[in-house]
């Protein structure tokens, strides 16, 4: 049975209080059984939906961190309950169903539920869903409450796969954490995050830089496009930009973004010209994307020595398109060239990469070794434990059935 870390809850330290609402005893007991394998949870079962507003109010007076609702017994009534609870804004709602109907999932999402669990539900999937809930539970945001966490992806050389890794990391981060996540494409003048994610953007970073005097939360929101995973994206322009990205405008963009998003991911390509901007803020987490080759390792060595050796910042090295049997150097030589060991290895899978490009489907939405490696990066970034087994459930945030 999978372990689950204890979390603080309303009923005392180390307890997550859960209300389980389900008229059907078999389905309710199935969910309760999956919950029984998780540490630090206190469950109370309700065998019927609240009859009306009075009953619902009385239920809410008994504080629960998480409320789980059976959608199958009376879907219309269940969705009304979900919406009423979500309007309160202080509790996480998770819905479960044995049907996993796509239309029902969408309606449930619009009602405000944060997770959709398809039955039968393995204990491992329940533990994983609860882990996501503890990350995004009210009061459980990023450590820095005044600014969202900044993740900057840089390449040691053009064509090393920065956009592929950054865009799929951002999708995974949005899915795994459930928190507000923004991806900014600063790979100018020819950034192609939108192509990698299969989205069409009417606005871009060029609009933000051209009208920087208007740049606030409302204006930024009007420039964004939302990916199906829930990720917000500020794309690069489809043509050569009309306005150069100055240090001042980049600083303002990042400040507004971090004030309004929990996580901000930036595809910076090889933008070393912005080394004096907030992009290189000491609070950021940097991911240096490197392929194992003479010129790539040389460039990476120069970048690390010049920009990161004396800086008190978080730097993680990602070996992309990693094929151990085809390496011209052994691990010891690679670590010596990089001045430190690499933290991540993204396997080389040409067929999967080609398929995702042709279908406009992000790598993060499949279960290939390549996507699993990127997903693990995202899970560590948002404080979730490593996930070894393949996921089998369906989540409201884009997991496959």
C-alpha positions as CSV (number, residue, x, y, z in Angstrom):
1,X,0.0,0.0,0.0
2,X,1.5,3.4,-0.9
3,X,2.6,5.7,1.8
4,X,1.3,9.2,2.0
5,X,3.0,12.1,3.8
6,X,1.1,13.5,6.8
7,X,-0.2,17.0,6.1
8,X,-1.7,19.7,8.4
9,X,-5.4,19.9,8.4
10,X,-8.4,21.4,10.2
11,X,-8.6,18.6,12.8
12,X,-5.0,18.9,14.1
13,X,-1.4,18.6,12.9
14,X,-0.9,15.7,10.5
15,X,-4.6,15.2,9.7
16,X,-6.4,15.8,6.4
17,X,-10.2,15.8,7.0
18,X,-12.3,14.3,4.2
19,X,-16.0,14.3,3.7
20,X,-17.1,11.5,1.4
21,X,-20.6,12.0,-0.1
22,X,-22.1,9.1,-2.0
23,X,-25.6,7.6,-2.0
24,X,-24.3,4.4,-3.6
25,X,-22.8,2.3,-0.8
26,X,-20.6,0.2,-3.1
27,X,-19.0,3.2,-4.8
28,X,-18.6,5.0,-1.5
29,X,-16.9,2.0,0.1
30,X,-14.6,1.6,-2.9
31,X,-13.4,5.2,-2.4
32,X,-13.1,4.8,1.3
33,X,-11.1,1.7,0.8
34,X,-8.6,3.6,-1.4
35,X,-8.4,6.4,1.2
36,X,-7.7,3.8,3.9
37,X,-4.3,3.2,2.3
38,X,-3.3,6.9,2.9
39,X,-1.7,8.1,6.1
40,X,-2.9,11.2,7.9
41,X,-6.6,11.2,6.7
42,X,-9.8,11.4,8.7
43,X,-12.9,10.3,6.8
44,X,-16.5,10.9,7.4
45,X,-19.0,9.3,5.1
46,X,-22.4,10.8,4.0
47,X,-24.9,8.4,2.4
48,X,-26.9,11.1,0.7
49,X,-26.5,14.5,-1.0
50,X,-27.4,17.5,1.1
51,X,-31.1,18.0,0.7
52,X,-30.9,21.8,0.3
53,X,-29.0,24.9,1.2
54,X,-29.7,24.5,4.9
55,X,-28.2,21.0,5.0
56,X,-25.3,22.1,2.9
57,X,-24.6,25.0,5.2
58,X,-24.7,22.7,8.3
59,X,-22.2,20.4,6.6
60,X,-19.9,23.2,5.8
61,X,-20.0,24.3,9.5
62,X,-18.1,21.1,10.2
63,X,-14.8,22.0,8.5
64,X,-13.5,19.6,5.9
65,X,-10.3,20.1,4.0
66,X,-11.5,17.9,1.1
67,X,-15.0,17.0,0.0
68,X,-15.4,14.0,-2.4
69,X,-18.7,13.7,-4.3
70,X,-20.2,10.7,-6.2
71,X,-21.4,12.0,-9.6
72,X,-23.2,8.8,-10.7
73,X,-26.2,8.5,-8.4
74,X,-27.8,11.8,-9.5
75,X,-25.4,13.7,-11.8
76,X,-27.5,16.9,-11.9
77,X,-27.8,17.1,-8.2
78,X,-24.2,16.1,-7.6
79,X,-23.0,18.9,-9.9
80,X,-25.1,21.4,-8.0
81,X,-23.5,20.2,-4.8
82,X,-20.0,20.5,-6.3
83,X,-20.8,24.1,-7.6
84,X,-22.3,25.2,-4.2
85,X,-19.3,23.9,-2.3
86,X,-16.8,25.4,-4.7
87,X,-18.5,28.8,-4.5
88,X,-17.4,28.9,-0.9
89,X,-13.7,28.8,-2.0
90,X,-12.3,27.4,1.2
91,X,-12.4,23.7,0.3
92,X,-11.0,21.4,-2.3
93,X,-13.7,19.3,-4.1
94,X,-12.8,16.0,-5.8
95,X,-15.4,14.1,-7.8
96,X,-15.5,10.4,-8.6
97,X,-17.4,8.3,-11.2
98,X,-17.4,4.9,-12.6
99,X,-18.3,6.3,-16.0
100,X,-15.5,8.7,-16.8
101,X,-17.7,10.3,-19.4
102,X,-15.8,13.2,-21.1
103,X,-18.8,15.5,-21.1
104,X,-19.4,14.8,-17.4
105,X,-15.7,15.6,-16.7
106,X,-16.0,19.0,-18.5
107,X,-19.2,19.9,-16.6
108,X,-17.6,18.9,-13.4
109,X,-14.6,21.1,-14.2
110,X,-16.9,24.1,-14.9
111,X,-18.6,23.5,-11.6
112,X,-15.3,24.0,-9.9
113,X,-14.0,20.5,-8.9
114,X,-10.3,20.2,-8.8
115,X,-9.9,16.4,-9.4
116,X,-11.9,13.8,-11.3
117,X,-11.2,10.2,-10.2
118,X,-12.3,7.3,-12.4
119,X,-13.4,4.1,-10.6
120,X,-12.2,1.5,-10.0
121,X,-9.5,3.5,-8.2
122,X,-6.2,2.1,-7.1
123,X,-4.8,3.2,-3.8
124,X,-1.7,4.6,-5.5
125,X,-3.8,6.9,-7.7
126,X,-5.7,8.1,-4.6
127,X,-2.4,8.8,-2.8
128,X,-1.2,10.7,-5.8
129,X,-4.4,12.8,-6.0
130,X,-4.2,13.7,-2.3
131,X,-0.6,14.7,-2.7
132,X,-1.7,17.2,-5.4
133,X,-4.5,18.4,-3.1
134,X,-2.0,19.1,-0.3
135,X,0.1,21.2,-2.7
136,X,-2.8,23.4,-3.8
137,X,-4.9,23.4,-0.6
138,X,-5.7,26.9,0.5
139,X,-2.8,28.2,2.6
140,X,-0.4,25.7,1.0
141,X,1.0,27.8,-1.8
142,X,4.7,28.3,-2.8
143,X,7.1,29.2,0.0
144,X,7.4,32.8,-1.3
145,X,3.9,34.2,-0.9
146,X,4.8,37.5,-2.5
147,X,6.0,36.2,-5.8
148,X,5.5,33.0,-7.8
149,X,8.4,30.6,-8.3
150,X,10.4,31.3,-11.5
151,X,11.8,28.5,-13.6
152,X,14.2,29.5,-16.4
153,X,15.2,27.1,-19.2
154,X,18.5,28.0,-21.0
155,X,20.3,26.2,-23.8
156,X,24.0,25.6,-24.1
157,X,23.5,25.8,-27.9
158,X,20.8,26.4,-30.4
159,X,18.8,23.3,-31.3
160,X,19.5,21.4,-28.1
161,X,15.8,21.1,-27.3
162,X,15.2,23.9,-24.8
163,X,11.6,24.6,-26.1
164,X,10.7,20.9,-26.1
165,X,11.8,20.4,-22.5
166,X,10.5,23.8,-21.2
167,X,7.1,23.5,-22.8
168,X,6.5,20.0,-21.6
169,X,7.9,20.8,-18.1
170,X,5.3,23.6,-17.9
171,X,2.4,21.3,-19.0
172,X,3.5,18.7,-16.4
173,X,3.9,21.4,-13.7
174,X,0.4,22.7,-14.3
175,X,-1.0,19.2,-14.3
176,X,0.9,17.8,-11.3
177,X,0.6,20.8,-9.0
178,X,-2.8,22.0,-10.0
179,X,-1.6,25.6,-9.4
180,X,-1.7,28.6,-11.7
181,X,1.2,28.2,-14.1
182,X,2.4,30.5,-16.9
183,X,4.8,29.7,-19.7
184,X,6.5,32.7,-21.4
185,X,8.3,32.2,-24.7
186,X,11.3,34.5,-24.7
187,X,13.1,32.5,-27.4
188,X,13.0,35.5,-29.7
189,X,13.0,36.3,-32.5
190,X,11.8,32.9,-33.5
191,X,10.3,31.2,-30.5
192,X,8.0,28.3,-31.2
193,X,6.4,27.2,-28.0
194,X,2.9,27.6,-29.6
195,X,3.8,25.1,-32.3
196,X,5.1,22.6,-29.7
197,X,1.9,22.9,-27.8
198,X,-0.4,22.9,-30.8
199,X,-2.0,26.2,-29.9
200,X,-2.9,29.4,-31.9
201,X,-2.1,32.6,-30.1
202,X,-3.7,35.9,-31.2
203,X,-1.2,37.9,-29.0
204,X,2.4,37.6,-28.0
205,X,5.3,38.9,-26.0
206,X,5.6,41.6,-28.7
207,X,2.3,43.1,-27.5
208,X,3.5,43.1,-24.0
209,X,6.8,44.8,-24.8
210,X,5.2,47.3,-27.3
211,X,2.7,48.4,-24.7
212,X,4.7,47.9,-21.6
213,X,3.2,51.0,-20.0
214,X,-0.1,49.2,-19.9
215,X,1.4,46.0,-18.5
216,X,-0.6,44.9,-15.4
217,X,-2.5,41.8,-14.4
218,X,-5.5,42.6,-16.6
219,X,-3.5,43.4,-19.7
220,X,-1.3,40.4,-19.3
221,X,-4.4,38.2,-18.9
222,X,-5.7,39.5,-22.3
223,X,-2.5,38.4,-24.0
224,X,-2.6,34.8,-22.8
225,X,-3.9,31.6,-24.4
226,X,-4.9,28.6,-22.3
227,X,-3.7,25.1,-23.2
228,X,-6.0,22.2,-22.6
229,X,-3.8,21.1,-19.7
230,X,-4.7,24.4,-17.8
231,X,-1.4,26.0,-18.6
232,X,-1.4,29.7,-19.5
233,X,0.9,30.6,-22.4
234,X,2.4,33.9,-23.5
235,X,3.6,33.0,-26.9
236,X,6.4,34.5,-29.1
237,X,5.2,36.5,-32.1
238,X,4.4,34.7,-35.3
239,X,6.6,37.2,-37.2
240,X,9.8,39.0,-36.4
241,X,9.0,41.2,-33.3
242,X,8.5,45.0,-33.8
243,X,9.8,45.8,-30.3
244,X,13.1,44.7,-28.8
245,X,12.9,43.1,-25.4
246,X,14.8,45.5,-23.1
247,X,15.9,44.6,-19.6
248,X,13.3,47.0,-18.2
249,X,10.4,45.5,-20.1
250,X,11.4,42.0,-19.3
251,X,11.7,42.9,-15.6
252,X,8.2,44.4,-15.7
253,X,6.7,41.4,-17.5
254,X,8.2,39.0,-15.0
255,X,7.2,41.1,-12.0
256,X,3.5,41.1,-13.2
257,X,3.6,37.4,-14.1
258,X,5.1,36.4,-10.7
259,X,2.5,38.5,-8.8
260,X,-0.4,36.7,-10.6
261,X,0.9,33.1,-11.0
262,X,2.2,30.5,-8.6
263,X,4.7,29.2,-11.1
264,X,6.2,31.1,-14.1
265,X,8.2,29.0,-16.6
266,X,10.4,30.9,-19.1
267,X,11.8,29.4,-22.3
268,X,14.8,31.7,-22.6
269,X,16.6,29.9,-25.4
270,X,20.1,31.2,-25.4
271,X,19.2,34.8,-24.2
272,X,22.4,35.6,-22.4
273,X,21.8,39.2,-23.4
274,X,19.3,39.3,-20.6
275,X,21.8,38.4,-17.9
276,X,21.3,41.7,-16.1
277,X,17.5,41.3,-16.0
278,X,15.1,39.7,-13.5
279,X,15.3,36.6,-15.6
280,X,18.6,35.8,-13.8
281,X,17.1,36.6,-10.4
282,X,18.8,34.7,-7.5
283,X,15.4,33.3,-6.5
284,X,14.9,31.6,-9.8
285,X,15.5,27.9,-10.5
286,X,17.6,27.4,-13.7
287,X,17.6,24.4,-16.0
288,X,20.6,24.3,-18.4
289,X,19.7,22.1,-21.4
290,X,22.8,20.3,-22.8
291,X,23.4,17.6,-25.4
292,X,26.5,15.5,-25.0
293,X,28.9,16.8,-27.7
294,X,32.2,18.6,-27.8
295,X,30.7,22.1,-28.7
296,X,27.7,21.7,-26.4
297,X,29.8,20.7,-23.4
298,X,32.3,23.5,-24.1
299,X,29.5,26.0,-24.2
300,X,27.9,24.6,-21.1
301,X,31.2,24.9,-19.2
302,X,31.6,28.5,-20.3
303,X,28.1,29.4,-19.2
304,X,28.3,27.7,-15.9
305,X,31.7,29.3,-15.1
306,X,30.7,32.7,-16.3
307,X,27.1,33.0,-15.0
308,X,26.6,30.4,-12.2
309,X,29.9,29.6,-10.5
310,X,29.8,32.6,-8.2
311,X,26.0,33.0,-8.0
312,X,23.9,31.8,-5.1
313,X,21.2,30.2,-7.2
314,X,19.6,26.9,-8.0
315,X,21.1,25.4,-11.2
316,X,20.1,22.0,-12.6
317,X,21.8,20.4,-15.6
318,X,19.6,18.5,-18.0
319,X,21.2,16.1,-20.5
320,X,18.8,16.0,-23.4
321,X,18.4,13.4,-26.1
322,X,20.5,11.2,-23.8
323,X,21.6,7.9,-25.4
324,X,24.2,6.2,-23.0
325,X,25.4,3.6,-25.6
326,X,26.1,6.3,-28.2
327,X,27.9,8.8,-25.9
328,X,31.4,9.9,-27.1
329,X,32.4,10.4,-23.4
330,X,31.8,8.6,-20.2
331,X,29.9,10.0,-17.2
332,X,33.1,11.0,-15.4
333,X,34.3,13.1,-18.4
334,X,30.8,14.7,-18.8
335,X,30.7,15.7,-15.1
336,X,34.2,17.1,-15.3
337,X,33.3,19.2,-18.4
338,X,30.2,20.5,-16.7
339,X,32.0,21.1,-13.4
340,X,29.3,19.1,-11.7
341,X,27.1,16.0,-12.2
342,X,23.9,16.4,-14.3
343,X,20.7,16.1,-12.3
344,X,18.5,15.0,-15.2
345,X,18.7,12.8,-18.3
346,X,16.0,13.0,-20.9
347,X,16.2,9.9,-23.1
348,X,16.5,10.1,-26.9
349,X,13.3,8.9,-28.5
350,X,13.1,10.2,-32.1
351,X,9.9,8.3,-33.0
352,X,7.9,9.7,-30.0
353,X,9.2,13.2,-30.6
354,X,8.3,13.1,-34.3
355,X,4.8,11.7,-33.5
356,X,4.1,14.5,-31.0
357,X,5.2,17.2,-33.5
358,X,3.0,15.7,-36.2
359,X,0.0,15.5,-33.9
360,X,0.5,18.7,-32.0
361,X,0.3,16.7,-28.8
362,X,2.8,17.6,-26.0
363,X,5.1,14.9,-24.8
364,X,3.8,15.4,-21.3
365,X,0.5,13.9,-22.3
366,X,1.8,10.4,-23.0
367,X,3.6,7.8,-20.9
368,X,6.9,7.4,-22.8
369,X,10.2,7.2,-20.9
370,X,10.9,10.7,-22.3
371,X,7.7,12.2,-20.9
372,X,8.0,10.4,-17.6
373,X,11.5,11.9,-17.1
374,X,10.1,15.4,-17.7
375,X,7.2,14.8,-15.5
376,X,9.5,13.7,-12.6
377,X,11.3,17.1,-13.0
378,X,8.0,18.9,-12.6
379,X,7.0,16.8,-9.6
380,X,10.3,17.6,-7.8
381,X,9.9,21.3,-8.8
382,X,6.6,21.6,-7.0
383,X,7.5,19.5,-4.0
384,X,5.7,16.2,-4.9
385,X,7.4,12.8,-4.3
386,X,8.8,10.8,-7.1
387,X,6.2,8.7,-8.9
388,X,7.5,5.4,-10.0
389,X,4.5,3.5,-11.2
390,X,2.5,4.3,-14.3
391,X,-0.7,6.3,-13.6
392,X,-3.9,4.6,-14.5
393,X,-6.6,7.1,-13.4
394,X,-8.1,10.1,-15.0
395,X,-7.5,13.5,-13.6
396,X,-9.3,16.7,-14.2
397,X,-6.0,18.2,-15.3
398,X,-5.4,16.1,-18.4
399,X,-4.3,12.6,-17.3
400,X,-5.0,9.8,-19.7
401,X,-7.6,7.2,-19.0
